[in-house]
Amino acid sequence: MERIRPTLSYLLVASASALGLWAAVSLPRHATPPVEKPQPVLVTAPKPVQRPQVDVVFVLDTTGSMSSLISGAKKKVWEMARFIAQGQPAPELRVGLVAYRDVGDEYVTKFFDLTDDIDGVYQNLTSLAAGGGGDTPEHVAKALHEAVYRSNWSASKNSLKLVYLVGDAPPHSDYQDGLDYRAIAREAKSRGIRINTVRCGSDDDTRVSFTEIANLTGGDFSTIDQSGGMADVRTPYDEEMARLNRALTETAIPYGDAERRSMIRKKAEHSLDAPAEAQAARAGWFGLAKTRGHAAAVSDGDLLDDVANNKIRMEAVAPSALPEPMQAMSATERSRFIEDKRKARDEVLNQINGLAAKRDAYLKNSAAPAKGGFDGKVRETVKKQAADIGLLY
């Protein structure tokens, strides 16, 4: 009998069948490749941009010969603050004060720490009056020690820390109290604090010592007139801006205990006694703050501004912490009251900003600010030194 030889096709079919049988026996059912679950994508929120910090401490000789400079500084504090706050990117500004005289006077130093409450700074300035002195040297070392060691300076690397030492007499070198102005200046330098010195008048010993202090810290030395040299320029917009300043103050809602509310109210009202040009500058300061997201009427303790900026929730404020007219209101009435105040404030601030632009243009085209005056020196040195932290004017 002839043997039948398997054909190629037969062998292929047989092989395929065998493989199929092996696969059916060897592989688990449903042996589909596992599907990887998508992993959650972690998105890191961008860190908020930290605004540059500018800390300025004015160290002022308040002996009898400095009367004119102190009077000028009171008028110009809001103007100088507004200039500093106009840097780009917008900085956070704090201002401190040290008033100094000499041993044997009514006081040697008066210290006011750094604060962003410019109304409070004005109030502190107005509490100072020139007096005492008599001998030429003053206790400059004690004043610088207060400024450098006691002030609550910013710890931020993105900060500009400035002292303005302003006086017309050199430091005492004969006191045995361990205070050496050179050592204090070196310590200021190590802490990143510049001391800018401003000599009032023409005393040569003051020039020598003040130049040395500035050089030790990388600061600038300058000389101004004994009077302070601050130009008292009035504009056609001052009276109307002073009126708006009063209207703005009326929109404030102080809160806290009765003592705190009274303090906030008095501080705001204190500004209304300032000359019209100073009130105009104050109004412009708050107008600028509105463009930066703070529609405030007072520098500190304003319920309307604090609620708007999430510093506090309205529900968390006890009725007893509210101004007396609001304490008896229902929640609905309080909300309506606050909304009415907000609308009134926005309207006033918008008017202020419109006039402030015209006032700025007028001042720019006039003789102010006098570059040789104290306020001019502050503008000049801030503009120059702020560039170190990328702050431009």
Residue pairs with C-beta under 8 A, 6 or more apart in sequence:
6 14
49 89
50 156
50 158
51 89
51 90
51 91
51 92
52 87
52 89
52 91
52 92
52 158
52 159
52 160
52 386
52 389
52 390
52 391
53 91
53 92
53 94
53 154
53 156
53 158
53 159
53 160
54 84
54 87
54 91
54 92
54 93
54 94
54 159
54 160
54 162
54 382
54 386
54 391
55 94
55 96
55 114
55 151
55 153
55 154
55 159
55 160
55 161
55 162
56 84
56 93
56 94
56 95
56 96
56 162
56 163
56 164
56 382
57 95
57 96
57 97
57 98
57 114
57 147
57 151
57 162
57 163
57 164
58 73
58 95
58 96
58 97
58 98
58 163
58 164
58 166
59 97
59 98
59 100
59 143
59 144
59 146
59 147
59 163
59 164
59 165
59 166
60 66
60 69
60 70
60 73
60 97
60 98
60 99
60 100
60 128
60 166
60 167
61 100
61 101
61 138
61 166
61 167
61 168
61 169
61 200
62 70
62 99
62 100
62 101
62 110
62 128
62 129
62 130
62 131
62 132
63 101
63 102
63 105
63 130
63 131
63 132
63 133
63 134
63 138
63 169
64 130
64 131
64 132
64 133
64 134
65 130
65 133
65 168
65 200
65 201
65 226
66 130
66 166
66 167
66 168
66 200
67 129
67 130
68 226
68 227
68 228
69 166
69 200
69 226
69 227
69 228
69 230
69 374
70 125
70 128
70 129
70 130
71 228
72 227
72 228
72 230
72 232
72 373
72 374
72 375
73 125
73 228
73 230
73 374
74 122
74 125
74 126
74 274
74 278
75 230
75 232
75 274
75 275
75 277
75 278
76 230
76 278
76 281
76 374
76 375
77 95
77 118
77 121
77 122
77 125
78 118
78 122
78 278
78 281
78 282
78 284
78 285
79 278
79 281
79 369
79 375
80 375
80 378
80 379
81 93
81 95
81 118
81 121
81 285
82 281
82 284
82 285
82 288
83 378
83 379
83 382
83 393
84 91
84 93
84 382
85 91
85 93
85 285
85 288
85 289
85 292
86 288
86 393
87 386
87 391
87 392
87 393
88 391
88 392
88 393
89 390
89 391
90 292
91 160
91 386
91 391
92 116
93 116
93 118
94 114
94 115
94 116
94 154
95 114
95 115
95 116
95 118
95 121
96 112
96 113
96 114
96 115
96 147
96 151
97 110
97 111
97 112
97 121
97 124
97 125
98 109
98 110
98 111
98 112
98 143
98 146
98 147
99 107
99 109
99 110
99 128
99 143
100 108
100 109
100 110
100 138
100 139
100 140
100 142
100 143
100 146
100 167
101 107
101 108
101 109
101 131
101 132
101 133
101 138
101 139
102 108
102 132
102 133
102 135
102 137
102 138
102 139
102 172
103 139
103 172
103 175
104 132
105 131
105 132
105 133
106 131
106 132
108 139
108 142
109 139
109 142
109 143
109 146
110 128
111 146
111 150
112 121
112 124
113 150
113 151
113 152
114 151
114 152
114 153
115 121
116 299
116 300
117 267
117 299
117 300
118 282
118 285
118 299
119 267
119 268
119 270
119 271
119 282
119 298
119 299
119 300
120 267
120 299
120 300
122 270
122 271
122 274
122 282
123 267
123 270
126 270
133 169
136 169
136 170
136 203
136 205
137 169
137 170
137 171
137 172
137 173
138 167
138 169
138 170
138 171
138 172
139 171
139 172
139 175
140 165
140 167
140 169
140 170
140 171
140 172
140 181
140 209
141 171
141 172
141 175
141 179
141 180
141 181
141 184
142 177
142 179
143 165
144 163
144 165
144 181
144 184
144 185
144 188
144 195
144 213
145 179
145 184
147 163
148 163
148 184
148 187
148 188
148 191
148 193
149 184
149 187
153 159
153 161
153 191
153 193
154 161
158 389
158 390
159 192
159 389
160 382
160 385
160 386
160 388
160 389
160 391
161 191
161 192
161 193
161 194
162 193
162 194
162 195
162 196
162 219
162 381
162 382
162 385
163 188
163 193
163 194
163 195
163 196
163 219
164 196
164 197
164 198
164 378
165 195
165 196
165 197
165 198
165 210
165 213
166 197
166 198
166 200
166 374
167 198
167 199
167 200
167 206
167 210
168 199
168 200
168 201
168 203
168 206
168 226
169 203
169 206
170 203
170 205
170 206
170 208
170 209
170 210
171 181
171 209
181 209
181 213
182 212
182 213
182 216
185 195
185 212
185 213
185 216
185 217
186 216
188 194
188 195
188 216
188 217
189 216
189 217
189 218
193 217
194 217
194 218
194 219
194 385
195 213
195 214
195 216
195 217
195 219
196 214
196 219
196 220
196 221
196 222
196 377
196 381
197 210
197 211
197 213
197 214
197 219
197 220
197 221
197 222
198 210
198 221
198 222
198 223
198 224
198 374
198 377
199 206
199 207
199 210
199 221
199 222
199 223
199 224
200 223
200 224
200 225
200 226
200 227
200 228
201 225
201 226
202 223
207 221
207 223
210 221
211 221
213 219
214 220
214 221
215 221
219 381
220 381
220 384
220 385
222 377
222 381
224 372
224 373
224 374
224 377
225 372
225 373
228 373
228 374
229 370
229 372
229 373
229 374
229 376
230 369
230 370
230 373
230 374
230 375
230 376
231 367
231 368
231 369
231 370
231 373
232 277
233 277
233 363
233 366
233 367
233 368
233 369
234 276
234 277
235 277
235 280
235 359
235 362
235 363
235 366
236 362
237 280
237 355
237 358
237 359
237 362
238 276
238 277
238 279
238 280
238 359
239 276
240 355
241 276
241 279
241 280
241 283
241 284
241 352
241 355
241 356
241 359
242 276
242 279
242 280
242 283
244 283
244 348
244 351
244 352
244 355
245 271
245 272
245 279
245 280
245 282
245 283
245 352
246 272
246 279
247 344
247 348
248 283
248 286
248 297
248 345
248 348
248 349
248 352
249 268
249 269
249 271
249 272
249 297
249 298
250 297
251 297
251 304
251 341
251 344
251 345
251 348
252 264
252 265
252 268
252 297
252 298
252 302
252 304
253 302
253 303
253 304
253 322
253 323
253 326
253 338
253 341
254 260
254 261
254 264
254 265
254 298
254 301
254 302
254 303
254 323
255 261
255 301
255 303
255 306
255 317
255 321
255 322
255 323
256 264
256 301
256 321
257 320
257 321
260 301
261 301
261 323
264 298
264 300
264 301
264 302
267 298
267 299
268 297
268 298
271 278
271 279
271 282
272 279
274 282
280 359
283 352
283 356
284 352
284 356
284 359
284 360
286 296
286 297
286 349
286 352
287 349
287 352
287 353
287 356
288 353
288 356
289 295
289 296
290 296
290 349
290 353
291 353
293 309
294 305
294 309
295 304
295 305
295 308
295 342
295 345
295 346
295 349
296 302
296 304
296 305
297 304
297 305
297 345
303 312
303 314
303 317
303 322
303 338
304 338
304 341
304 342
304 345
306 312
307 313
307 314
307 338
308 342
314 334
314 335
314 338
319 326
319 327
320 327
322 334
326 334
326 337
329 337
363 369
369 375
369 376
369 379
370 376
371 377
371 380
382 393
383 393
386 392
386 393
